[in-house]
Amino acid sequence: MIYTKIRDLALDKKVSIRQVERDCDFANGTLSKWNKSIPSVDNLKRVATYFGVTIDELLSDKQVTH
């Protein structure tokens, strides 16, 4: 769920998942692992800040639109 939302935000921003990982100082493949593991609050905050959304929006079942 979280990865899908991040992927959709990346598509809207016209950046690759790898670019998001680089810009947020994550290792390659980190975001895709979030399908099976729970990221730390600090890492969620980095991604939320990157996209200009709240952590709640990342975790919500609703579609994020910007």
N, C-alpha and C positions, 0 to 999 in steps of 0.2 A: 504494500500500500504506500509506504513512504517513498520507496524508490520510484514507483509509478508517478507519483505527484512531482517528484524532483525531475524526472524525465520530461514530463509535460511542461514544467516551468522552463527547462532548458530549451525545449523546442520553441516555446514562445519567445525566448530571449535569443534564439538562433545561435546557441552554443552547444558544444558536445558535452556529454557526461564527463569525458576525460578532461575537458577544459575546466569544468566546474571543480573537479577533483584537484587539478593543478592550482587553480585560483584560491581554493580553500585549504591548500597544503595537505591534501590527503594522498595516500598511496594509490596507485593505479588499481582499480577494482573495488575500492572501499565502498562506494555508493551502492554497487550492485549487491554487496553482501548484506545490505540493510533489509533485503527481502527476507533474510533468514535470522538476522540478529537485531538486537535493539541498540541503536547508537546512543552515545552519551549525550547528555543535555548540551555540553559544550560544542560537540560536533553538529548537533541539530541547530544550535544558535548560529554557527558559522554559515551553514547553508541558508537558513532563514534570512540572515543579514545579506548574504550574497544576492538573493532574489528579491529582497525588500518586502518580505512577508513575515508573519509571526510564526513562532513555533506551533501555536495552536492551529494556524492555517495549514502547516505541513502535516499535522497529525489528524486533521479533520477529514471526514468522509466526503465533504463537499469539494467541488472543483474550485481551484484557485484561479482567478482571472485578474490579469493586470494588463 
